[in-house]
Amino acid sequence: MQDLKITLIQSDLHWEDIEANLAMFEEKIWRIGNTTDVIVLPEMFTTGFTMSAHKLAEHMNMRTFKWMKQMADQTGALILGSYIVTVHERYYNRLLWMEPGGNFKTYDKRHLFRMANEHKTYSPGESLLIGTWKGWRICPLVCYDLRFPVWSRNKWDFNARKLNYDLCIYVANWPTARIDAWNTLLRARAIENLSYVVGVNRIGIDGSGIEHNGNSAIISPKGEAIFSTEGDETTKTIELNANSLDAFRDRFPAYMDADEFTIEFEQYEENDYQAG
């Protein structure tokens, strides 16, 4: 596993305007300049965090999918970001993992933000995505997932003799009002999983009047902020050190004392939730 160059793009978003956002991010990507291995865009980067899925959702292999493929091919980088997808008359807040050459993976946001009624518009995902790129095992997640540590628990694979992932990435539209939780939980996920953690958030006021101030960050496995940025539009490339990660895990193998568990899925109807 070699060092990995990762580029964060923290940006304001054009509310519910797919074409404007694609054009804006294309320009930002071209301004990166130097080569990079991974480019990370915010949650719902084509629209902002909207419940207007009925008018904005795209089928797979259409506009945003093709745009991400083009960006990956032209930069030679893995591109990550979520947008609104419809499949079989259901809507998903879907993260697309797009590699140069067209290989892709998807992750549907598992934890839907009920305080904004996201659970009434979108369907939850049921499987975790851990992909491999440039020798790194990467787990991409979406916004509200950050609050649920069991979902992202980094387990020891006894057959492979290694942890499940080396880098966890959160794409988000996390509001300013709760930014302390964002900053705290990014560090917590890094510490408990002995992994690099990257969080890419948006800035600006969205169409619902919600303010976002970014605080995109890269956190070391020790929980230290390697990079963070607040308030401004920022494109930043940082190189993650593979040897430092391996050395820290060797010196502090806390994963060997982790509790064993399995996740069971159980769906609750909304009236069951309200009844407590």
N, C-alpha and C positions, 0 to 999 in steps of 0.2 A: 504494500500500500504506500503510494507516494503522497506528497503533500497535495492539498486540494485547494484551488483558487475558487472562491465563491463570491459572487457579486449580488449585493442587496440593492433593490431599487425602491426607495421610499418616496411616494408621490401623492399629490392630490389626485382626485379622480373626477372625470366629467360624469355627472349624474345621469345614469341610464342612457348613455350615449356610446354604444359599442365602437362605432367607427372612429370617433374622436379619441377614445382611449387607446385603441390599437395604433393609431397614427402617432399618438404621444409616446407610447412605450417603444415603438419602433425607433423613433428618434433618440430616446434615452439609451436604448441598447446600442445604437451605432456610436454613441458618444463614449461608450466604455473604453474604447481605444485598445488597450492591451488585451491579450488573450485571457480567457477565463474558462473554468471548467463547469460552473453552475451559475445560472441566473435565476434569481427568485423574485417573483412579482407578488403583490398583495392578494388577499382574498377578494373574490369577485372583482378582479382588476378591470373588467370590461364595462362594469355598470355601477359599482358601489354596492353596498349591502342593502339590497332592495327585495321586497316581497312581491314585486311585479313580474313574477316568473312567467305568467301567462302571456305576456307580450315580449319578453326578452330572452326566453329560453331558446337554446340552439340544439339541434340534433348533432350527434357526434359526426365527425368527419366534415363538418361544415366550416363556417367562416373563421371562428377563433381557433379551432383545431388546425386548420390549414395555415393560419398565420403563425401559430407556435411552431409548426413543422418548418416553415420557411425560416423563422428566426433561429431555430436550432441548427438547421443546415448551413445557414450563412455565418453563424458564429462558431460552430463546432462545439457548442456548450449544451448541457442539459438545461432545459427551461422548465420551471415549476410555477404554477399559479392556478387559482380556482376561478371558475365561472359557472354560469347557470346552464345546465344541460337537461333536456327532456328525453326520457326513455320509457316507452310503453305507457304514455300518458301520465307519467310521474315526473316530478322535478327534483333535481339534485344540485346541491352545492358541491360541484365536482372539481377536485384538484387533478390537473393533467400533468403527467410526467412525460415530457417529450424529449427524445434523444435525436441527435443528428442521424439522418438516414430513415427516420420515420418510426422507429420502435417506440412504443409508448405504453404507459401504464396509467391506471386511474385509481383515485381514492375518493370516495364519497364521504363527506363530513359526517361523522358518527353522532356527535353531540350538537343538537340543534338548539339555538338560543331562544328558549320559550318566552323570555321577557320581551322579545320583539316578535313573538308569534312565528318564528322561523319553522317550528315544528308543525304548524298548521299549513304551511306552503310546501315545504320540502320533505322528502323521504330520507330517513337516516341510512348511512352506510352500515354494513355488517362485517366488514373485514378490514384488517390493518394492511397497509402497504409497506413493505420493506424491499427496496430495490438496490441494485449494485451499480455503481458508476465510478470509473477510474479506480477500482479496487476498494472503494468506500461503500459500506452498507448504510443506506440512508432511509430514514423513516419520515415522510412528510405528513403533516397534520394541519388542521384548519381551526384557527381562532379559539372558540369556546372549548375545543378539545383540550386546551391547555389546563383547564381546571380539573381534569380527571386523570390522575396519575396512574391508575390501574391500566388504562387503555394504552399508555405509552411505556409501560414497564419494560425495561431492557433485561431480558432473561439470558442466562447462560445456556448456550447450545452445547450439550455434552458430546454430541456426535461430531460437530464441527470444531469443538474446543475453542469457542470464542463467543462473545456476546452477540446478540441479534443485530445490533446496529452500532455505528460509530458516530453518526450525526443525525439529530432530530431537527426538523425544520417546521416552523409554524408560520403560515401565512394568515394575515388577520386584517379586520376592520375593527380594531379595539379602541373604544372611546376614551377621551381624555379623563372623563369622570372616574374611570376605574383603572387608570394607568399604573397606579402603585401595585395593583394585583398582577398586572402584566409583567412588570419588572421583577417582582418577587418570584412569580411562578416560573418564569424562564430560568432563573438561577436555580430554583428548586429542582426542576426537571433535569438540568445538567448535573447537579450534585448527586441526585439519587440514582441516575442512570449511568454515571461515569462516562458521559458522552458530551461532545460538542453540541450546543443548541443554538440555532439561529431563529430569530423572530423578525419577520418583515411586516410592518404595519403601515397603514396609510396616514396621510395628514389631511387637514382641511375639514370643512363643514359639509356634510352630505345633504341630500335632498330631504331628509327627515329632520334636519336641523341639529344633527349630532356632530359634535366637534371631536376631531382626532388630532393628536399631536405626535404621532409616530412612535418614538422611542424604539425604533428598530435596533436590534443588537445581535452581537455574536458573543456567546458565553463559553468559557472553557469548562472542561470536565470538573475543575475545582470550584466552579461557580463564580469565577472572576470575569468581569466584562472586558473582553478583548477589544470590542468596539461598540459604541452606542451613539445614537444621534436623535435629537429631539427637535421637532418643530419645522425643520426645513426640508425641502426636496433634496434628496441625497442619493447619489449612486456611488457605492463604495465596494471595492474589491479587497478581500483579505485572504491570505493564504493560511489554511489550517495545517498544523504540523502533525504528521502521522506518528513520528517517533515520540513526541511529547505525550500523545494520547496513550500509546502502548506502554511507555515507561511509567506513567501515572497509574495505569491499571495494574501493572506488575507490583508497584510499591504499595498500592492501596486496594486490594482485591475485595472490596465490600460485597460485590455481587455473589461471592461464595457463601455468604451468610443470609442471602435473601430468602424470603418465604416462598414456598411453592403454592401456586394457585392456578385455577382455570377460570375463564370467563364464560358465563352462561347468559344467553340472550333471552330476555322476556319482554314482550311488548305490552305496554299499558295503554288503555284507551284514555282519552282526555277526561272523561267523567270519573274514571277510577282515580286519576291523579288528584282531581279536585276534591274527591271524597276523602283523600288522605290514606 
